[in-house]
Amino acid sequence: MADMRTFNVVILGFSFMFIFTAFQTGGMIEQTVIQSVLKEGNFQGGSGYVSLAIIYSVFAVANWGAPSVVSVCGPRTSMVIGAVMYCLFIAVFIYPMVWALYLGSVLIGLGAAVIWTAQGSFLTVNSTQETIGRNSGIFWALLQCSLLFGNIFVWQEFSGKETIDSKTRIQVYVVLLVVCCVGTLMLFVLRNRRPEDRSDLLNVNSGDQASEGPLQAFKRSIQLLKTKEMLLLGVCFAYTGFELTFFSGVYGTCIGNTKAFGDEAKSLIGISGAFIGAGEILGGAAFGLGGKLTNRHGRDPIILFGFIVHMTAYYLIYINLPQSSPITEIITDASYYPVLMDSNKYVAILCSFLLGLGDSSFNTQVYSILGFMFPEDSAPAFALFKFVQSLTAAAGFFYSKYLLLQWQLLILVVFGVAGTLAFFEVEWKTSNASRKGYTQIG
């Protein structure tokens, strides 16, 4: 039984690695690619930031219906449906049209809600109290290999190019589409949970929800949202959404728009993405292998570590990159340049690594605490997580078109502090309830 569960977690991680090699790589270069397409004169009105904002807006709303889809179709079938939407979105960039871009953004928003809710449910039912931390780390490390492989490919393809020509764009997105299809097919290898495999799940929060229908799944989401623990965790969820926006779409654009990096600026987007991936992989692997230490000392030390890493990264980014870099590569006002140091590509890449490492700290522990607290309510719980995260991510992409770098970093710092403190409060209550043998928290 244990071997089958581990098999499922590993295959799930590899499948998402392929799917998100396509999407995360495509998302990081989307605004830069569209800037180049606009120069060809055939794509007026299109914006990568708007596309990403639509994705996460639809994602946020669709999360309310995703648990119902998962309850009807089951986790594996739901993930397949979501993965097909990712394939369709990647295909849009082979011959981009504005209407197709925005329609694809809506479809992938719907697919994302389903695939991530189903993923959270599938990961939880293949874990126990002792293995949820380890399995979260294994999944996260495999998932984030997508950033490493995809962005090394982009670095090779974009090297020496100031503008991304149509031939390069088509070649990149055809490869990404094939990779996404491979990940989708791998989902069919997953094994469904057997009824007898449920006996050792720790029920910290609620009763059996296995047989609930779509309406009950929706009602359960509403009930969970009203709990104090979920409201507090919502602050942490919100922070993960804002920082997701920053590292997945904004930071690469900032690097590509920094004139001080010269001809390397565009290819550095790929290197940056690869180092974000390296940080994610290292963090996921370390926190996965250290699952027993997490069980002994709690999740707070890892969250605190991620907070310190992110605050360090934000300060270095503030002093290293032009303040107008999220918006434009045409810099006419000297006040938009860093005031404390000249832009340095090595510092920029170091910050990429720190962004990934900090992100893995927060996300692995969010997965762990949700799986621990809501083992039989996993679909509604993970849907709420993705609802809040995607809502703030959408807000982040909307304001990224207008706010200078310093203001975007300020938003990240404020929510980083609030989210960390909120997580500490929930972890403390969860640990106390577990030690006292409570079966219900809140």
Secondary structure, DSSP 8 states (H G I E B T S, - for coil): -HHHHHHHHHHHHHHHHHHHHHHHHHHHHHHHHHHHHHHTTS-TT--HHHHHHHHHHHHHHHTTTHHHHHHHH-HHHHHHHHHHHHHHHHHHTTS--HHHHHHHHHHHHHHHHHHHHHHHHHHHHT--TTTHHHHHHHHHHHHHHHHHHHHHHHHHHHTT-SS--HHHHHHHHHHHHHHHHHHHHHGGG-----GGGGTT---SS----TT--HHHHHHHHHHHHTSHHHHHHHHHHHHHHHHHHIIIIIHHHHHHT-GGGGGGHHHHHHHHHHHHHHHHHHHHHHHHHTHHHHHHH-SHHHHHHHHHHHHHHHHHHHHHS-TTTTT-S----GGGS-SSS---HHHHHHHHHHHHHHHHHHHHHHHHHHHHH-SSSHHHHHHHHHHHHHHHHHHHHHHHTTS-HHHHHHHHHHHHHHHHHHHHHHHHHHHHHHHTT-S---
